[in-house]
Amino acid sequence: MTQPGMAASMGTRDRITIDAIPSAARAAITAKIGEIRHIEPVGTGLNSKLAAVLHADDSAVFVKGMPSNHPGVRSQHREAAIAPHAASIAPRLRWHLDVAG
């Protein structure tokens, strides 16, 4: 059974939904892409509590994240640091936010 604010587990880990993140974090994302029109949860992967494709009027972006006190946050910081060096083999990192914990 899925708890409020949690997405169904795909056998990897329980995900939080975009609605469960702090309002300041959602506002920071909205400032980057515009009003979120549709949320497409992503159930695969092992490293993020939040993983979704967010659709705005003119774009769709993949976002992932976790609380800043989560032990796995270091791996996301490493990913952000190496992203410019992986441009030929990985999608471009558009931005990295650390908002509202």
C-alpha positions in Angstrom: 0.0 0.0 0.0 1.3 3.5 -0.9 1.4 6.1 1.9 0.4 9.7 1.2 3.3 11.6 -0.5 4.9 8.3 -1.7 4.9 6.9 -5.2 4.5 3.2 -5.7 7.7 1.2 -5.3 9.1 -0.4 -8.4 11.1 -2.9 -6.4 14.0 -0.5 -6.0 13.0 2.0 -3.3 10.1 4.1 -2.2 9.8 7.4 -4.0 8.4 10.6 -2.9 6.2 12.6 -5.2 6.8 16.2 -6.3 3.8 17.2 -4.1 5.7 15.9 -1.0 8.7 18.1 -1.4 8.9 21.4 0.5 7.0 24.3 -1.2 10.3 26.3 -1.5 11.9 23.5 -3.5 8.9 23.2 -5.8 8.9 27.0 -6.3 12.6 26.9 -7.2 11.9 24.2 -9.8 8.9 26.2 -11.2 11.2 29.2 -11.5 13.5 27.2 -13.7 10.9 25.5 -16.0 7.6 27.4 -15.6 4.4 26.1 -14.2 4.3 22.3 -13.9 1.5 21.0 -16.1 2.1 17.2 -15.8 4.2 15.0 -13.6 5.4 11.6 -15.0 6.9 9.5 -12.1 10.0 7.5 -12.8 10.1 4.2 -11.0 13.5 2.9 -12.1 16.9 3.8 -10.6 18.4 3.4 -7.1 19.8 6.7 -6.1 17.0 9.3 -5.6 14.0 9.6 -3.4 12.4 11.9 -6.0 12.6 11.0 -9.7 10.2 12.4 -12.3 9.8 14.0 -15.6 8.1 17.4 -15.2 6.2 18.8 -18.1 5.8 22.5 -18.5 4.3 24.5 -21.3 7.4 24.5 -23.5 9.6 21.8 -22.0 10.0 18.5 -20.2 12.8 17.9 -17.7 13.9 15.0 -15.7 14.4 15.9 -12.0 15.8 13.9 -9.2 16.6 14.7 -5.6 16.5 13.8 -2.0 16.6 15.6 1.4 20.0 17.4 1.9 20.5 15.4 5.1 20.1 12.0 3.3 23.4 9.9 3.2 23.1 9.5 -0.5 23.1 13.2 -1.3 26.9 13.0 -1.7 26.5 10.9 -4.8 24.2 13.5 -6.3 26.8 16.2 -5.6 29.4 14.0 -7.3 27.2 13.5 -10.3 26.7 17.3 -10.6 30.5 17.8 -10.3 31.3 15.4 -13.1 28.4 16.2 -15.4 30.4 18.8 -17.5 33.0 16.1 -18.2 30.4 13.5 -19.3 28.6 15.8 -21.8 29.4 13.5 -24.8 27.9 10.4 -23.1 25.2 11.7 -20.8 22.3 14.2 -20.8 23.4 17.8 -19.9 22.8 18.9 -16.3 20.7 22.0 -16.7 20.9 23.1 -13.0 21.5 21.8 -9.5 19.4 23.2 -6.6 19.9 22.9 -2.9 16.7 24.4 -1.5 14.7 23.9 1.7 16.7 20.9 2.9 
